[in-house]
Amino acid sequence: MYAVCVTFKIRPGQMDQFLPQMVENARTSRALEPGCQQFDICRAGDMIFLYEIYDDHAAFEAHLASPHFRRFEVGTADMIAEKQVQFFDEVIR
């Protein structure tokens, strides 16, 4: 299991445009990527937190190469003020 946690700070006035694209990316990832086990989106004000679970690092790399992820990256780049990504390997489940 490979966990990815992402925190976005969204630019003022951009959340209404950002969130639908984020939701579409998450739903498509779950539907089309066999290695994507979980993709949760949480919100607090102008902050978005993602909790993603993949089978392994290779499954996450496949996610990064997917057309839907690339569309999301390009389509939301100007909406993001800050982005932090953390990666975790499973210890025990």
VEXVEX-595779 format. One line per field, with one value per residue: residue number from 1; residue in one letter; chain; z, x, y of N, C-alpha, C in turn. Coordinates in pm, whole numbers, plus 50000, padded with zeros to 5 digits. Atoms other than C-alpha are relative to their C-alpha. Example, Ala and Ser with C-alpha at 12.3 -4.5 7.8 and 13.67 -1.06 7.14 Angstrom:
BEGIN
k	(1/2)
r	(A/S)
c	(A/A)
n.pz	(50000/49994)
n.px	(50089/49918)
n.py	(49881/49881)
ca.pz	(50780/50714)
ca.px	(51230/51367)
ca.py	(49550/49894)
c.pz	(50000/50073)
c.px	(50090/49923)
c.py	(50120/50109)
END
This chain:
BEGIN
k	(1/2/3/4/5/6/7/8/9/10/11/12/13/14/15/16/17/18/19/20/21/22/23/24/25/26/27/28/29/30/31/32/33/34/35/36/37/38/39/40/41/42/43/44/45/46/47/48/49/50/51/52/53/54/55/56/57/58/59/60/61/62/63/64/65/66/67/68/69/70/71/72/73/74/75/76/77/78/79/80/81/82/83/84/85/86/87/88/89/90/91/92/93)
r	(M/Y/A/V/C/V/T/F/K/I/R/P/G/Q/M/D/Q/F/L/P/Q/M/V/E/N/A/R/T/S/R/A/L/E/P/G/C/Q/Q/F/D/I/C/R/A/G/D/M/I/F/L/Y/E/I/Y/D/D/H/A/A/F/E/A/H/L/A/S/P/H/F/R/R/F/E/V/G/T/A/D/M/I/A/E/K/Q/V/Q/F/F/D/E/V/I/R)
c	(A/A/A/A/A/A/A/A/A/A/A/A/A/A/A/A/A/A/A/A/A/A/A/A/A/A/A/A/A/A/A/A/A/A/A/A/A/A/A/A/A/A/A/A/A/A/A/A/A/A/A/A/A/A/A/A/A/A/A/A/A/A/A/A/A/A/A/A/A/A/A/A/A/A/A/A/A/A/A/A/A/A/A/A/A/A/A/A/A/A/A/A/A)
n.pz	(50000/50015/49969/50045/49937/50070/49947/50090/49962/50124/50010/49974/50110/50096/49951/50079/50124/49968/49938/50095/50072/49904/49985/50124/49999/49900/50047/50115/49950/49936/50100/50110/49958/49911/49886/49909/49906/49925/50040/49921/50009/49882/50016/49887/50055/50129/50002/50043/49958/50069/49943/50109/49974/50121/49973/49985/50063/50145/50024/49990/50122/50107/49978/50047/50146/50058/50067/49912/49906/50076/50023/49872/49971/50090/49981/49868/49959/49961/49886/49880/49941/49937/50009/49925/50024/49914/50041/49888/50026/49896/49896/49958/50034)
n.px	(50084/49925/50091/49960/50078/49975/50070/50002/50062/50058/50000/50132/50096/49979/50048/50115/49948/49906/50059/50057/49892/49939/50094/49995/49874/50010/50096/49943/49890/50059/50070/49916/49868/50015/49910/50046/50095/50075/49966/50088/49981/50051/49987/50011/49980/49930/49907/50047/49912/50025/49944/50006/49936/49969/49943/49856/49946/50024/50140/50003/49936/50099/50096/49938/49991/50134/50052/50086/49915/49932/50100/50019/49880/49997/50120/50009/49869/50008/50093/49933/49902/49897/50025/49906/50026/49926/50013/49985/50005/50070/49925/50092/50140)
n.py	(49882/49876/49889/49867/49893/49874/49883/49885/49873/49950/49854/49939/49996/50109/50129/50047/50057/50107/50119/50096/50068/50092/50111/50079/50074/50107/50102/50069/50082/50119/50080/50050/50046/50116/49989/49894/50060/49898/49863/49915/49856/49929/49855/49907/49866/49997/50113/50132/50109/50126/50123/50096/50129/50077/50132/49986/49880/50009/49959/49853/49948/50014/49891/49876/50004/50015/49880/49919/49925/49894/49894/49932/49921/49883/49920/49936/49947/49859/49986/50051/49910/50084/50144/50083/50142/50092/50140/50092/50143/50074/50070/50106/49968)
ca.pz	(50000/49907/50054/49907/50103/49917/50060/49830/49921/49657/49536/49645/49426/49257/49471/49267/48955/49126/49321/49030/48846/49161/49208/48844/48876/49192/49048/48723/48909/49115/48810/48561/48765/48904/49138/49298/49608/49768/49677/49943/49913/50227/50253/50518/50384/50104/50181/50009/50153/49949/50093/49819/49851/49572/49547/49518/49387/49029/49054/49166/48874/48641/48797/48725/48361/48311/48072/48338/48585/48318/48229/48597/48641/48340/48409/48773/48779/48800/49076/49325/49558/49744/49713/49950/49872/50115/50043/50286/50260/50453/50782/50908/50813)
ca.px	(50000/50124/49960/49973/49858/49822/49733/49632/49576/49343/49370/49090/48781/48899/48740/48418/48624/48881/48657/48455/48780/48923/48611/48620/48986/48916/48611/48787/49092/48876/48680/48965/49277/49281/49568/49381/49207/49091/49076/48923/48879/48839/48791/48848/48793/49043/49234/49184/49329/49357/49410/49494/49574/49740/49846/50208/50436/50396/50017/50073/50311/50040/49800/50044/50068/49690/49513/49260/49536/49722/49402/49350/49709/49691/49337/49395/49758/49668/49411/49662/49851/50041/50076/50237/50268/50371/50427/50397/50475/50263/50405/50106/49741)
ca.py	(50000/50346/50658/51006/51312/51640/51980/52264/52627/52764/53123/53358/53329/53008/52735/52718/52644/52420/52184/52037/51957/51798/51585/51474/51375/51173/50996/50914/50787/50550/50434/50384/50310/49955/50047/50340/50203/50528/50897/51121/51498/51712/52088/52356/52707/52771/52448/52111/51791/51471/51124/50877/50506/50309/49946/50054/50328/50202/50249/50608/50667/50535/50787/51071/50960/50931/51169/51276/51370/51566/51756/51835/51957/52189/52305/52401/52520/52891/52828/52687/52921/52645/52269/52020/51647/51374/51004/50714/50343/50094/49969/49769/49749)
c.pz	(50000/50017/49952/50066/49933/50066/49899/50075/49870/50002/50025/49874/49901/50042/49917/49866/50029/50042/49901/49921/50091/50017/49877/49993/50097/49952/49883/50042/50060/49896/49900/50042/50096/50125/50099/50089/50066/49954/50069/49983/50123/49981/50133/49944/49863/49987/49954/50043/49927/50075/49895/50039/49867/50040/50031/49928/49849/49965/50009/49877/49881/50011/49944/49848/49931/49934/50092/50102/49927/49970/50127/50031/49917/50030/50130/50043/50050/50119/50134/50048/50060/49986/50077/49979/50092/49958/50120/49951/50118/50097/50048/49969/50076)
c.px	(50089/49902/50060/49905/50039/49918/50015/49946/49955/49996/49859/49913/50009/49938/49885/50042/50089/49929/49934/50107/50069/49912/50002/50127/49993/49908/50055/50115/49947/49937/50094/50135/49986/50088/49963/49890/49909/50046/49900/50039/49935/50026/49987/50030/50064/50103/49928/50104/49957/50068/49979/50074/50014/50057/50149/50045/49975/49857/49986/50064/49906/49894/50056/50006/49863/49953/49914/50081/50069/49905/49978/50118/50004/49883/49992/50128/49992/49909/50066/50105/50117/49959/50109/49960/50089/49969/50031/49992/49932/50098/49918/49859/49908)
c.py	(50124/50115/50131/50100/50131/50109/50113/50121/50063/50153/50055/50004/49886/49866/49944/49940/49879/49871/49904/49922/49898/49876/49910/49917/49883/49889/49919/49910/49871/49907/49932/49943/49882/50008/50109/49943/50102/50137/50092/50147/50062/50149/50071/50139/49996/49887/49873/49898/49873/49887/49891/49873/49926/49865/50009/50128/50000/50042/50151/50063/49990/50109/50131/50008/49997/50130/50088/50078/50115/50116/50081/50092/50128/50093/50076/50071/50144/50024/49968/50100/49922/49855/49926/49854/49918/49857/49910/49856/49931/49935/49881/50045/49908)
END
